[in-house]
Amino acid sequence: MAKKTRTPPPPSQGPKRRDGGSKSASGSPVPVWAFLAAGVGVLAIVAVIVMSSLGGSKKTDPAALKATMTAAGCTLRDVKPYPPKDGQNFHNDVPTLTSPTHWSTFPPAAGGHYAQWAVWGFYRVAVNPRQVVHNEEHGAVVIWWGPQVPSSTVDQLEKFYDEVPNGMFGTPIAGLGSKIALTAWTGDSSRYYQNGYYGIGHVATCSHFDQKAFAAFRDAYRDKGPEGTPASYNDPGMGPQ
């Protein structure tokens, strides 16, 4: 089955060999194991940095997250997206920005989307959700709010967004009324589009803004999209190349 073209990761550089002998301060040869130990230490540090940048340093406790969201008056659901209609590519479900859509949740947390994602940011004017779902595929946690949410609350949402803007997106959406919602799409990039695996969407619908609950959702799901897009691609102002 054909797989969707993914955003290419930045090129990596393999470890370099050290040629020639070295001596310690005492003039004695430095044993090979010392270089190996140092190399392992460096690789461990690099691994921690990479995992942290991709949002993968913490594992999500679904029960604890659900308890936190419930305590804040939010409902949290984990819902699989509908498979792509052709079984091959979610882009083919939404060939234009006005194409009919068929998502498994509202607001959409995963599934069919337009081929170009939206420029990353926080918007006061609604962004086409057909594009925003593509941002979710790249790891976005999206903050949605209905037209009846007070502007003072939207100010709070923007302040929350500004705390950690990488991998975050904010936009109003018609049909949500006075509610606020958080969505994300997570998945294992090594299995994506294989054997009917398309990741899973997460949607929390809330009656008001709650700092603790919103931060818990953000920290659980940000930068964990099924495509495995590097977090460095999801900074504010970045868009399709």
DRENDONU-483666 format. One line per field, with one value per residue: residue in one letter; x negated, y negated, z negated of N, C-alpha, C, O in turn. Coordinates in steps of 0.2 Angstrom, whole numbers. Layout:
N
residuo <- [A,...]
n_px <- [X,...]
n_py <- [Y,...]
n_pz <- [Z,...]
ca_px <- [X,...]
ca_py <- [Y,...]
ca_pz <- [Z,...]
c_px <- [X,...]
c_py <- [Y,...]
c_pz <- [Z,...]
o_px <- [X,...]
o_py <- [Y,...]
o_pz <- [Z,...]
//
This chain:
241
residuo <- [M,A,K,K,T,R,T,P,P,P,P,S,Q,G,P,K,R,R,D,G,G,S,K,S,A,S,G,S,P,V,P,V,W,A,F,L,A,A,G,V,G,V,L,A,I,V,A,V,I,V,M,S,S,L,G,G,S,K,K,T,D,P,A,A,L,K,A,T,M,T,A,A,G,C,T,L,R,D,V,K,P,Y,P,P,K,D,G,Q,N,F,H,N,D,V,P,T,L,T,S,P,T,H,W,S,T,F,P,P,A,A,G,G,H,Y,A,Q,W,A,V,W,G,F,Y,R,V,A,V,N,P,R,Q,V,V,H,N,E,E,H,G,A,V,V,I,W,W,G,P,Q,V,P,S,S,T,V,D,Q,L,E,K,F,Y,D,E,V,P,N,G,M,F,G,T,P,I,A,G,L,G,S,K,I,A,L,T,A,W,T,G,D,S,S,R,Y,Y,Q,N,G,Y,Y,G,I,G,H,V,A,T,C,S,H,F,D,Q,K,A,F,A,A,F,R,D,A,Y,R,D,K,G,P,E,G,T,P,A,S,Y,N,D,P,G,M,G,P,Q]
n_px <- [-4,-3,-12,-10,-19,-31,-36,-53,-65,-78,-95,-106,-121,-133,-143,-160,-176,-190,-207,-223,-234,-232,-237,-237,-238,-249,-257,-255,-247,-231,-218,-207,-195,-191,-189,-178,-169,-167,-162,-149,-143,-142,-133,-122,-118,-115,-104,-95,-92,-87,-75,-69,-66,-58,-47,-45,-50,-42,-31,-13,-1,14,25,23,22,35,42,38,43,56,59,57,69,69,73,65,60,53,51,52,46,57,52,42,51,47,38,25,20,22,23,30,43,47,46,47,49,62,68,80,80,76,75,70,72,78,72,61,49,41,37,44,36,31,18,8,2,7,0,-10,-3,6,22,35,45,54,46,45,51,48,35,29,30,20,9,10,7,-6,-10,-3,4,20,29,46,60,77,88,95,87,80,70,60,57,52,40,34,32,23,12,8,5,-7,-16,-22,-25,-29,-24,-11,6,19,36,52,68,82,98,94,100,100,90,73,60,48,37,28,17,10,-3,-12,-26,-33,-24,-14,-1,-2,5,18,16,18,15,21,34,36,48,53,66,71,79,73,58,44,29,21,26,26,12,8,14,8,-6,-5,-3,-9,-19,-19,-14,-8,-16,-29,-35,-49,-51,-56,-51,-39,-38,-31,-25,-31,-28,-21,-34]
n_py <- [6,-11,-24,-39,-54,-60,-74,-78,-73,-82,-81,-68,-66,-54,-45,-51,-44,-42,-44,-38,-38,-43,-52,-53,-66,-62,-56,-43,-30,-33,-22,-12,-10,-21,-31,-25,-25,-39,-42,-35,-42,-55,-52,-48,-60,-67,-60,-62,-76,-76,-68,-76,-88,-83,-81,-68,-64,-61,-50,-47,-46,-40,-38,-47,-59,-60,-61,-73,-82,-80,-84,-98,-101,-96,-86,-71,-63,-49,-45,-36,-40,-41,-30,-34,-37,-31,-22,-26,-39,-53,-66,-65,-64,-77,-87,-100,-117,-118,-106,-93,-87,-73,-69,-61,-67,-82,-97,-93,-80,-72,-64,-65,-78,-94,-96,-106,-113,-124,-141,-141,-147,-159,-163,-175,-176,-164,-149,-139,-123,-112,-113,-114,-102,-95,-102,-96,-83,-84,-86,-96,-103,-109,-123,-127,-138,-143,-155,-162,-163,-173,-188,-191,-178,-173,-180,-175,-162,-165,-169,-158,-150,-157,-154,-141,-141,-133,-120,-122,-128,-140,-144,-151,-143,-139,-133,-129,-136,-142,-135,-128,-119,-107,-98,-85,-74,-59,-46,-32,-34,-24,-15,-21,-23,-9,7,3,-6,-22,-31,-40,-51,-64,-73,-86,-94,-109,-119,-131,-140,-132,-132,-122,-110,-112,-113,-100,-93,-98,-95,-81,-78,-86,-88,-75,-69,-58,-57,-59,-72,-83,-93,-105,-110,-116,-129,-145,-155,-147,-138,-129,-124]
n_pz <- [0,4,-4,-12,-7,-18,-29,-27,-39,-47,-41,-48,-56,-57,-70,-72,-69,-79,-75,-78,-93,-110,-124,-142,-155,-163,-154,-151,-140,-135,-139,-127,-132,-139,-130,-124,-134,-136,-124,-125,-135,-130,-119,-127,-133,-121,-117,-127,-125,-112,-114,-123,-115,-106,-113,-119,-131,-142,-148,-145,-157,-155,-164,-174,-167,-162,-174,-179,-169,-170,-183,-181,-174,-161,-147,-141,-127,-118,-101,-87,-70,-55,-42,-28,-13,-1,-6,-6,-7,-17,-12,0,-3,-6,6,9,1,-2,-1,-6,-22,-33,-49,-64,-76,-84,-89,-75,-77,-71,-55,-38,-28,-21,-9,-12,-27,-40,-43,-58,-73,-84,-82,-80,-71,-62,-57,-43,-46,-39,-36,-48,-54,-48,-54,-66,-63,-62,-75,-83,-97,-98,-102,-102,-101,-104,-96,-106,-117,-129,-126,-135,-140,-129,-129,-140,-135,-124,-131,-138,-127,-123,-133,-129,-114,-103,-93,-96,-93,-89,-87,-83,-81,-72,-78,-91,-101,-117,-122,-125,-117,-116,-106,-99,-89,-90,-88,-82,-72,-65,-62,-55,-43,-40,-39,-42,-52,-60,-70,-84,-89,-101,-111,-121,-128,-136,-148,-153,-154,-161,-169,-175,-170,-156,-154,-157,-147,-136,-139,-138,-125,-115,-101,-96,-85,-72,-61,-64,-64,-66,-81,-79,-67,-70,-74,-79,-65,-56,-40,-26,-14]
ca_px <- [0,-7,-12,-10,-25,-31,-41,-59,-69,-84,-100,-109,-128,-136,-149,-167,-181,-196,-213,-230,-234,-232,-240,-235,-242,-254,-260,-253,-242,-224,-215,-202,-188,-190,-186,-171,-164,-165,-157,-143,-141,-139,-127,-116,-116,-111,-98,-90,-91,-83,-69,-65,-64,-52,-41,-45,-54,-38,-25,-7,4,21,30,21,24,43,44,36,47,63,59,58,75,69,73,59,61,48,55,48,49,59,47,43,56,43,34,18,18,27,24,35,50,48,41,47,50,69,70,83,76,79,71,73,74,78,68,57,43,37,41,43,34,28,11,4,4,8,-6,-9,-2,12,27,41,50,54,42,49,49,45,28,27,29,13,4,11,3,-13,-11,0,10,24,34,51,65,83,89,98,82,78,63,56,55,47,34,31,29,17,6,7,1,-13,-20,-26,-21,-31,-19,-4,10,25,40,59,71,90,101,92,103,97,85,66,58,41,36,21,17,4,-4,-19,-27,-35,-18,-9,1,-3,10,24,15,18,14,27,36,38,51,55,71,71,83,69,50,41,22,18,29,24,5,8,16,2,-12,-4,-2,-12,-24,-19,-10,-9,-21,-35,-38,-53,-48,-59,-47,-33,-38,-27,-27,-33,-23,-23,-39]
ca_py <- [0,-17,-28,-46,-57,-64,-79,-74,-75,-85,-76,-67,-65,-48,-47,-51,-40,-46,-40,-40,-37,-49,-51,-57,-71,-59,-53,-36,-30,-33,-16,-13,-10,-28,-35,-23,-28,-46,-43,-33,-48,-60,-50,-48,-67,-69,-56,-66,-82,-75,-66,-82,-92,-80,-80,-61,-62,-60,-46,-50,-42,-42,-39,-53,-65,-60,-64,-81,-85,-79,-89,-105,-101,-95,-79,-69,-57,-46,-43,-34,-44,-37,-29,-38,-34,-27,-18,-27,-46,-57,-72,-64,-65,-84,-90,-108,-120,-118,-99,-90,-83,-68,-68,-56,-71,-89,-99,-88,-79,-68,-61,-69,-85,-97,-95,-111,-114,-132,-144,-140,-153,-159,-167,-178,-175,-157,-146,-133,-117,-107,-114,-114,-95,-94,-103,-90,-77,-86,-86,-101,-103,-115,-127,-130,-141,-145,-162,-165,-163,-180,-190,-190,-171,-172,-183,-170,-156,-167,-169,-151,-148,-160,-150,-136,-141,-128,-114,-124,-132,-143,-147,-150,-138,-140,-127,-127,-140,-145,-130,-128,-112,-105,-92,-82,-68,-55,-40,-29,-35,-19,-11,-25,-20,-2,12,-1,-10,-29,-34,-41,-58,-66,-79,-88,-99,-112,-125,-137,-139,-129,-132,-115,-105,-113,-112,-93,-90,-100,-91,-74,-76,-90,-86,-67,-67,-51,-58,-60,-78,-86,-99,-112,-112,-118,-135,-150,-158,-142,-136,-125,-127]
ca_pz <- [0,5,-10,-11,-8,-24,-29,-28,-45,-46,-40,-54,-55,-61,-74,-69,-72,-81,-73,-82,-100,-114,-131,-148,-158,-165,-148,-149,-135,-137,-136,-122,-135,-141,-124,-123,-140,-135,-119,-127,-139,-125,-116,-131,-133,-115,-116,-131,-122,-106,-116,-126,-110,-102,-117,-120,-137,-147,-146,-147,-161,-153,-169,-178,-163,-162,-181,-179,-164,-173,-189,-178,-170,-154,-145,-137,-123,-113,-96,-81,-64,-50,-38,-22,-9,4,-10,-5,-8,-20,-8,6,-6,-6,11,9,-5,-2,-1,-11,-27,-37,-54,-69,-82,-83,-83,-72,-81,-66,-49,-32,-28,-15,-8,-15,-34,-41,-47,-65,-77,-87,-77,-82,-65,-61,-51,-40,-50,-34,-36,-55,-55,-45,-59,-71,-61,-63,-82,-86,-101,-95,-106,-99,-105,-100,-95,-112,-122,-130,-123,-141,-141,-123,-131,-144,-130,-121,-136,-139,-121,-123,-137,-126,-108,-99,-93,-98,-88,-92,-82,-84,-76,-72,-81,-97,-106,-123,-124,-123,-116,-115,-102,-97,-85,-92,-84,-81,-65,-62,-60,-52,-36,-39,-41,-45,-58,-58,-76,-88,-90,-107,-111,-127,-128,-142,-149,-154,-154,-168,-168,-176,-165,-149,-153,-157,-140,-131,-140,-137,-118,-110,-97,-96,-79,-69,-55,-67,-61,-71,-84,-76,-61,-72,-78,-77,-59,-50,-36,-20,-10]
c_px <- [-4,-7,-13,-17,-25,-36,-47,-62,-75,-90,-104,-117,-130,-142,-156,-172,-187,-202,-219,-229,-234,-235,-237,-240,-249,-259,-259,-247,-235,-220,-209,-195,-186,-186,-179,-166,-162,-160,-150,-139,-138,-133,-121,-113,-112,-105,-92,-88,-86,-76,-65,-62,-58,-46,-40,-48,-49,-32,-19,-3,11,26,29,23,32,45,43,41,54,64,60,64,75,70,68,61,55,52,51,51,52,53,48,47,53,39,27,16,23,28,29,42,52,44,42,49,58,72,74,79,80,75,74,75,75,76,63,51,38,41,39,41,31,21,6,6,4,1,-5,-8,4,16,33,47,49,50,46,46,46,37,25,26,22,8,4,7,-4,-15,-8,5,14,29,39,56,71,84,92,93,80,71,58,53,50,40,30,28,23,11,4,3,-6,-18,-25,-23,-23,-26,-12,-1,16,29,48,62,79,92,99,96,99,91,78,64,51,41,29,22,10,3,-11,-21,-30,-30,-13,-7,0,2,16,23,14,17,21,28,38,42,54,60,72,76,79,62,48,33,19,20,26,16,4,9,10,-4,-12,-5,-6,-18,-25,-14,-12,-15,-28,-39,-43,-50,-50,-55,-41,-33,-34,-30,-30,-27,-26,-29,-38]
c_py <- [-6,-21,-35,-49,-61,-70,-76,-77,-78,-80,-75,-65,-59,-50,-47,-47,-44,-41,-43,-39,-44,-47,-55,-62,-68,-56,-46,-36,-29,-26,-17,-14,-17,-32,-32,-25,-35,-47,-41,-39,-53,-58,-50,-55,-69,-66,-60,-72,-81,-73,-72,-86,-89,-79,-73,-59,-60,-55,-48,-44,-44,-43,-45,-59,-66,-63,-71,-84,-85,-84,-96,-106,-100,-87,-77,-63,-55,-43,-41,-38,-39,-36,-33,-34,-29,-22,-20,-34,-50,-64,-71,-64,-73,-88,-97,-110,-121,-111,-97,-86,-78,-66,-64,-60,-78,-93,-93,-87,-75,-66,-65,-76,-88,-96,-100,-113,-122,-134,-143,-147,-153,-165,-169,-177,-167,-154,-140,-126,-111,-107,-112,-106,-92,-96,-98,-84,-78,-87,-92,-99,-110,-117,-130,-133,-143,-153,-166,-165,-171,-182,-190,-183,-170,-175,-178,-164,-158,-167,-162,-148,-151,-157,-145,-136,-136,-122,-116,-128,-134,-146,-146,-145,-139,-133,-125,-131,-143,-140,-131,-121,-112,-99,-91,-76,-65,-49,-38,-30,-29,-14,-15,-23,-13,2,8,-5,-18,-33,-35,-49,-59,-73,-80,-94,-102,-118,-131,-135,-137,-128,-125,-110,-106,-112,-104,-90,-92,-96,-84,-73,-80,-87,-78,-65,-61,-51,-58,-66,-81,-92,-105,-114,-116,-124,-140,-154,-153,-139,-131,-128,-125]
c_pz <- [0,-2,-8,-12,-14,-24,-31,-34,-43,-45,-46,-52,-60,-65,-70,-73,-74,-80,-77,-89,-104,-121,-136,-150,-160,-160,-147,-144,-138,-135,-132,-126,-137,-136,-123,-128,-138,-129,-121,-131,-135,-121,-120,-132,-127,-115,-121,-128,-116,-109,-119,-120,-106,-107,-120,-127,-143,-144,-149,-151,-159,-159,-173,-174,-163,-169,-181,-175,-167,-179,-187,-174,-163,-153,-140,-133,-118,-107,-90,-75,-59,-45,-31,-17,-4,0,-10,-7,-11,-16,-2,3,-6,0,12,2,-6,-2,-7,-16,-31,-43,-60,-76,-80,-90,-81,-76,-76,-60,-43,-32,-22,-15,-11,-22,-35,-44,-54,-68,-81,-84,-81,-77,-63,-55,-49,-43,-45,-34,-43,-57,-53,-50,-65,-69,-62,-70,-86,-91,-100,-101,-102,-103,-101,-100,-101,-118,-123,-128,-129,-142,-135,-125,-135,-140,-126,-125,-138,-133,-121,-128,-134,-119,-103,-99,-95,-93,-91,-87,-84,-79,-77,-75,-88,-103,-111,-125,-121,-122,-115,-111,-100,-93,-87,-88,-84,-74,-62,-59,-56,-45,-35,-42,-45,-51,-56,-64,-79,-89,-98,-107,-118,-126,-135,-142,-151,-154,-161,-166,-169,-171,-158,-148,-153,-150,-135,-132,-138,-129,-113,-107,-96,-90,-76,-63,-58,-65,-67,-74,-81,-70,-63,-76,-75,-70,-54,-47,-31,-16,-3]
o_px <- [-9,-1,-15,-21,-21,-40,-48,-62,-78,-89,-105,-118,-129,-145,-156,-171,-189,-203,-219,-223,-236,-235,-234,-245,-254,-264,-261,-243,-234,-220,-205,-191,-180,-182,-174,-161,-156,-156,-145,-133,-132,-128,-115,-107,-107,-100,-87,-82,-81,-71,-59,-57,-54,-41,-35,-49,-51,-30,-18,-3,13,30,34,26,34,50,48,44,58,69,62,65,79,69,66,63,51,55,47,57,50,49,53,47,56,35,22,10,28,34,32,46,58,39,37,51,60,78,73,74,86,70,80,78,74,79,62,47,33,47,34,44,30,18,0,12,2,-2,0,-12,8,14,36,53,43,50,49,41,43,34,20,21,19,3,-1,4,-8,-21,-9,8,11,32,38,57,70,80,92,95,78,66,52,47,45,35,24,22,18,5,-2,-3,-11,-24,-31,-19,-19,-25,-8,-4,19,27,49,59,81,90,102,95,94,88,77,67,48,44,25,27,5,8,-16,-18,-30,-31,-8,-12,1,4,18,27,10,19,26,23,41,39,57,57,74,77,82,60,50,32,15,16,24,14,0,5,8,-7,-17,-7,-6,-22,-30,-11,-18,-18,-33,-45,-40,-47,-47,-56,-37,-29,-32,-36,-30,-22,-32,-29,-42]
o_py <- [-7,-21,-37,-47,-65,-70,-73,-83,-77,-75,-79,-64,-59,-55,-43,-46,-49,-36,-48,-39,-49,-41,-60,-62,-71,-54,-43,-40,-26,-25,-22,-17,-19,-36,-36,-27,-37,-51,-44,-40,-56,-62,-51,-56,-72,-69,-61,-74,-85,-75,-72,-89,-93,-76,-71,-53,-57,-56,-50,-38,-49,-47,-49,-64,-71,-67,-75,-90,-90,-87,-100,-111,-102,-83,-81,-58,-60,-38,-46,-39,-33,-41,-35,-28,-24,-18,-16,-34,-51,-67,-76,-65,-74,-91,-100,-106,-123,-110,-99,-83,-79,-61,-64,-58,-80,-91,-88,-92,-74,-67,-68,-80,-84,-95,-98,-115,-126,-130,-145,-152,-148,-170,-165,-177,-165,-157,-136,-125,-107,-102,-109,-105,-88,-92,-97,-81,-73,-88,-93,-94,-115,-113,-134,-131,-145,-156,-172,-167,-174,-178,-188,-182,-166,-172,-177,-161,-154,-166,-161,-145,-147,-158,-145,-132,-134,-119,-111,-131,-131,-150,-141,-144,-139,-128,-120,-129,-147,-142,-135,-117,-117,-94,-95,-72,-67,-46,-42,-26,-29,-10,-12,-22,-11,1,11,-6,-19,-39,-32,-52,-54,-78,-76,-99,-98,-121,-137,-129,-140,-124,-122,-106,-101,-109,-102,-86,-88,-94,-80,-68,-79,-83,-75,-60,-59,-46,-57,-66,-81,-96,-110,-120,-118,-125,-140,-155,-155,-138,-130,-134,-127]
o_pz <- [-4,-5,-3,-16,-16,-19,-36,-36,-37,-48,-50,-46,-66,-64,-65,-79,-71,-82,-80,-92,-101,-123,-135,-147,-160,-161,-142,-144,-143,-129,-133,-124,-138,-137,-122,-126,-139,-130,-118,-130,-136,-121,-118,-132,-128,-112,-119,-129,-116,-106,-118,-121,-103,-104,-122,-128,-148,-139,-154,-150,-162,-158,-175,-177,-164,-169,-184,-177,-167,-180,-190,-171,-159,-157,-135,-136,-116,-109,-88,-74,-59,-44,-30,-17,-2,4,-12,-10,-8,-16,0,7,-5,-2,15,-2,-12,-1,-12,-13,-32,-42,-61,-80,-74,-95,-85,-77,-78,-60,-42,-37,-18,-20,-12,-23,-30,-48,-56,-67,-81,-83,-85,-78,-63,-50,-53,-43,-48,-33,-44,-61,-56,-51,-68,-73,-63,-72,-92,-91,-100,-104,-97,-109,-95,-104,-102,-123,-118,-128,-128,-144,-136,-123,-135,-141,-126,-123,-138,-134,-119,-127,-135,-117,-98,-104,-96,-88,-95,-83,-88,-74,-83,-73,-90,-109,-109,-131,-117,-126,-112,-113,-100,-94,-85,-86,-85,-69,-56,-55,-53,-41,-29,-48,-50,-55,-52,-64,-78,-90,-100,-105,-121,-124,-139,-137,-150,-153,-166,-163,-165,-169,-155,-143,-150,-148,-131,-128,-137,-127,-107,-110,-96,-90,-76,-62,-54,-65,-73,-70,-82,-68,-59,-81,-69,-70,-48,-50,-30,-15,1]
//
